[in-house]
């Protein structure tokens, strides 16, 4: 029997995303000044195309949990003329695909966290290939692997 889909309010889903961002070790924050984190209900066709989804993939209902959107440059050599690291990058986390795929509340929270970390990893230059082991682990946030540090717990303040 298939479990019923959990539906969080947008505020509750955003709170889970925010909790993940707030749980990062403080040394990450100096590298996140140019990152905007956005939550959307589901990806647009335009976003799916940017993620290299084919029309057949879209027709079958394939979707995304998140998307890293770096600032697009008009020419490949523009990065030589300006500091591209200061340009705004966007992480988009999609609510409905998470809820449809993870009916268990605990796993849903884990997967939201995994998606945020996965998309942040793209900001730091990691590829999907680099993240395969992380993505394939049902819960990479065991105490040994947790990105929530004692430092954060001691500080325990919003950022």
C-alpha positions, 0 to 999 in steps of 0.5 A, spaced: 500 500 500 502 506 497 503 511 503 499 518 502 503 524 500 505 529 505 503 536 504 507 541 508 505 548 508 509 553 504 512 556 510 513 549 513 517 547 507 521 554 507 522 553 514 526 546 513 530 549 508 532 555 512 534 550 518 538 546 513 542 553 511 542 555 519 545 548 520 551 549 516 558 550 519 559 558 520 566 558 516 561 556 510 557 563 510 563 567 508 562 564 501 555 564 501 554 572 500 552 571 493 547 565 494 540 566 494 536 560 496 529 560 493 523 555 494 518 554 489 512 549 488 515 545 482 520 547 476 517 550 470 518 547 463 524 553 462 528 550 468 527 543 466 530 545 459 536 548 463 537 541 467 537 538 460 530 534 461 527 532 454 520 533 452 519 525 453 522 526 460 517 532 461 511 528 458 513 522 463 512 527 469 520 527 471 522 532 475 527 536 480 528 536 487 532 542 486 536 546 481 543 550 482 542 556 477 549 560 477 549 567 474 549 566 466 555 570 463 554 573 456 561 570 453 565 565 456 571 570 457 567 575 461 570 571 467 576 574 465 574 581 466 570 581 472 569 577 478 564 572 477 564 569 484 561 576 486 555 575 481 549 572 484 547 565 484 541 561 486 539 555 489 532 553 487 528 547 492 522 545 489 516 543 494 511 538 490 516 533 487 519 532 495 512 531 497 510 526 492 517 522 492 517 522 500 511 520 504 515 518 510 515 525 514 522 523 517 525 521 510 522 528 507 526 532 512 532 528 510 531 529 503 530 536 503 536 537 507 540 533 502 537 537 496 539 543 499 546 541 501 547 538 494 545 544 490 550 548 495 555 543 493 554 545 486 555 552 488 562 550 491 564 547 484 562 539 485 558 536 479 553 531 480 558 525 479 562 528 485 555 527 489 553 520 487 555 517 493 552 522 497 545 522 493 545 515 494 545 514 501 538 514 504 541 518 510 548 521 509 547 525 516 549 520 521 553 523 527 559 522 523 557 525 517 553 531 520 554 538 517 551 540 523 557 542 528 558 543 535 560 550 533 553 551 530 550 548 536 554 552 541 552 558 537 545 556 536 543 563 533 540 565 526 544 567 521 
